[in-house]
Amino acid sequence: MFALVSPERIQLPVGAVVRLPANWQDYQTLCQQRGDSSIPRIKYCSGEVLLMSPLPKHGRDAHLIATVITTLLDCSGREYDAFTPVTMELPEESGIEPDYCFYIDNWQAVSGKERIDWRNDPPPDLVLEIDVTSYSNVNDYLPYRVPEVWLFRKNQLVIYQLQGDEYIAQAQSRYFPEISLQDVIARCLQVAYDRNTSAAIRELRQLLGERQ
């Protein structure tokens, strides 16, 4: 299959990334043309649109790591809200679709809302991005001032935290300071690929239960 992006049709081979010069209206047109589907992923930044058709590995890893996050939150008794798919937009400036976003400290600010005003409501406390095709960039989240971004690339988790006007890689998450997330996620991935996701999460829950 070849890539095709036109006003009438979007067709991308699985795993493909297409980069095009575009304005905000072009981006809006592509999003409307895609309709209710979440594929292809579309983002807009600095006069450019990027489209990406995810590989199966992308979805599987995103679901697993997001489930690790919710499991850690659940086992510590913390309240939160999680969203996927979701489109974050600042008109004329940015459009981005994180794999998952989590409201942890600020869950009450979005509780019950059907729409989020990205100019006035607080940003997600934590965003998860899975990068299999060199599509994701942590700096996409600078306009929204997301406090923490997890970027999973080449089977490695990098945790970025917003410091001033830039993201700095950190060894630990501010939300799970006592957890070695790289080790936890590496183990969960091993179990998930050797067996399945449910086995990985059951093992994680058992480990967390033993620590309590």
N, C-alpha and C positions, 0 to 999 in steps of 0.2 A: 504494500500500500504506500502511496506517496502522500506528502503533505499538501493540503489544499485549504486556503483561508480566503474566503470571498464574502461579499455581502449576502450571498444566498446559502453558503454552505461552509462548515468547518469540518475538515477530515484530517486526523493526524494518526500516524502509525503509533502503536503502543511504545512508550519510551521516548517519543520525539519531543524536542523543544524547538519552538519557532519564535524568533525575535523579529519584531516589525516596528518601524517608525509609525507613530500614531499620536493622535490628540485625545483629549478626554472623551469627546463625542464618539470617536472610533471605538474606544474601549467600551463605552456604554452600549454601542450597537452590537459589538461582539457578545457582550453579556446577555443582551436581550435575545440575540439569535440562538444562543445556547439553551435558553429557556430554563426549565427546572432541573436540568441535568447538572451534575457537579463535574462533568468531564466535557471538554478539557478544562484544566485549571487555567485561570486567566489572571494576570496581574498587570498593573500600570504604574509606571514611575518615570518621571523626567522625559516625557515625550516618546515613550517606548512601551509597547505591549509585548508580553511574553506569554506564550501558550504552551502547555505541557500536558501530555497524555500519560498518566501514571502507569508504571509497571505493577504487576500483582504484588511484588515485594514491598512496594511503597505502602499499599493499603494494609498489608499484613503487619508490617513493622509499626505503622502509625497506630493501629488498633491495639497491638500488644503494649507499646510503651504508654499509650494513654490509659490503658487498663492498669498498668503498674502505678501510674500517678494516682488514679482514683482509689486503688487498693491501699496505697500508703496513706492517703487522706482519710479513708474510711477507718482504717485500723488505728489511726491516731485520734479519731473522733472529731475531725474537723469538718465544718460545713463548707460547701463549695457549690458552684455551678459550672457546667462544662458545655461547650458548644462545638458542633461540627455537623455539616459544613456551615461556615459563616463567612460573609464577605465584609471586610473592613474597608471603608471608603472615606477619603477626604477629597471632596470635589475639586477637580482640576489639578490635584496634587498626587494622589496615591490611591490605588486599589489593590488589595491583597487578600488572599484566601488561605489562612493558616490551616494546617491539618487538624489541630485541636487548639482551643483556647479555654483557659480555666480562670474563673473568678474565685479567689480564695479569701484574701483580705477584704475585697470589695464586693462580695457576692450579694450583699443586701442592696447595693446600688442598682443592680440589674434584675433583682428578683421579680418574676412575673412579667417582665417586659417582653413584648413581641418584637420590638425594634430597638436598636441601640443607636444613639446619636454619638457618633465617634468624635465630634467636635466638643461635646459637652459632658457626656458620660465618661466615667473612668475607663481606661483601657483594661484589657485582661491582665491579671497579675502574672500569668504564665502562659506562654505560647509554645507549642510543640511543632517543629518542622522536621519532616523526613526528606532528606535530599539524596535521591538515587541518580538523578540526571543533571546535576549542577544547575538546578532551577532556583533553589532557595538562596536567600542572602539575608543574614541577620539584620543588615542595615535597612531592609524594607520596613522594619518596625520602628525606626527612629521617629518618623513623623507622629506616631501614636504614643510614643514614650512608654512602651511596654516594659515593665521593670525587669522581667527575666524571660529569656528565650532559650529553649533547648533545641539544638540543631544536631540531628542524628545523621552522620555522613560517613560512609565507608566503615560501617559497623562500629563507629565510635561516637559516644555522646559528648558534645561540648556544651557547657552551660555558660551562657552569656548574661551578664547583668549590666543594666544601664547605669553608667557613672558619668554624670554631666551630660555631654552630647555625644557619647560614644559607648559602644558595647565592649566590655572587657571580659575575656574568658576567666572563669573561676573554677576552683576545684570542687566546691560544694554549692548546693542550692540553698537559698535563704529559707526555702519552705521545708527542706528536709536536711538540716545541717548535720545530723548525726548518722545519716545514711550514706554509704558508699554507692552512689547511684550507678557509676560505671560498672561496678562489680555486680550489682543487683540486675541491671539490664542485660549485661553479658550472659549471666546465668539464665535469666528468663528466655532470652533468645535461643540459647543452646537447647533448653528443654522444649521450647516451642517448635523448633525446627527438627529436633529428634523425635518429638511426639506430637504435641499440639499446644495451642495457647492455653486451653483450660488447665492442662497439667502444669504449665509454667506458673499460672496464677495460684493454683492450689498449693504448690510448693512454697510460693512467696508468702501466702497467708499463714502457712504453717510456721515458717521461719519468723514472721513478725509476731505470731502468737507466743512462740518460745521466748522472745525477747521481752515480752511484757510481764 
